[in-house]
Each structure stands twice: as C-alpha cells, then as structure tokens.
C-alpha cells in the first residue's frame, strides 16, 4: 500500500473516524490552509534553487532529498507534482 494518499481520502478517513464539532472543523480548515501556504513557499524555494543543488520535494508528505536536474524541477516525481497542485486548489476562492 502506498504511504501517501489523496487529500480526499485523508479527509474521508478523518470524517469516518471522528465526529467534528463545528469549531474543530473550522480549526482543521484553518490549519490545512496554513499548511498549503507553507507548501507553496517550499515550492518557491525549490524553484529558486540552482540546478545541481540538493532540494527536498515540495509535496506535503514527502521528504525525499534529490539533486535538482533542471531549472523547473521542484518535485521528486510527477505524482507528487499532481498532488501538490490538486491540494493548492483547495484554497483558491
């Protein structure tokens, strides 16, 4: 089984296991938004890094360190790039 799962699967697990009072749900949404913004800042740092530098994947749950091979690289794999951008859509209003 993959250690990473989608945001929808994660939220589904949370809702299945816990009963939220409205304050908890709002606190979770606020925490999630801050986390997504932090991820975006990490993405920007990776974009600024020079080719040949060691960077850490910008996807939320990935801590893979790798050598940046091209100027546009910010993620260790395409799957994590897709997960990152899908997660970013959660805060676009």
N, C-alpha and C positions, 0 to 999 in steps of 0.2 A: 504494500500500500504506500502511496506517495505521502511524504511528511507534510506536504503543502496542500491546502485545499482552498477553493474559491471563497470569496467574501460571502457569497450567498449561502454556501454550505456552512461556513462558520456561524453566520447569523442564525441559520436554521437550527444548528446544534445548540446555540445559546437559548433560543426561544423554546426548544424542546426540553431542555434541562432545567431552566429557571423560569420562575414567574416574576416578571418585572412589575414593579410599581412605576408609575409614570416618571417619577424623579430619577429612578435608576436608568430608565430607557433614555432620558434626556442626557444624563451624565455619560452614558455609553456613547451616544451620538457625538457629544462634545469631545470626548476622549478620542473617538475614531477620526473626527475631523482634524484634531491636532496631530494625530499620528500620520494622516495622509499628507498634511502640510510638511511635516518633518521628512517624510519620504521624498517629497518633491524637492526640498532643499538638498537632500542627499543626491538626488538625480542631477541637480545643477552643479554640485561639486564634482561629480563624476564627469560631466560634460566639459568642465573647465580643466580637468586633469590632462596632462600631455600624453601622447602616445608613448608607450613604454613604461609608464608609471604603474604601480600596483594600486588597484582600487577594489572596493567592496561593492558587490551587486546592490543596486538601488531598490530592489524589490523588498518589501516589508519583512518577510520572514527568512530571507536568505542572507547568510553571512559569508558567502563564497568570495574569497580573495582571488583576483586574477590580474594578469598583465593586460593593460589596455592596448588593443591591437590596431584600432583605427580611431580617428578623431571623433566619430559619432557614437562610439560604444559607451554604454552606461550600465549594461546588464550582462550577466554571465550567459544567458540563453534567451531565445525568443519567447519561451513560455513565461518567463519572469517579466519580460517587457510587456506582454499582453496583460498579465495580471496587474502590473503596476498601472497601466493606463485605464484598465477597467475600474480599478479602485479609485483613481483620480476622478472618474465621472461621478462618484458618489457625492462629491461636494460642489459640483458645478450646479449653480442655481439658475 
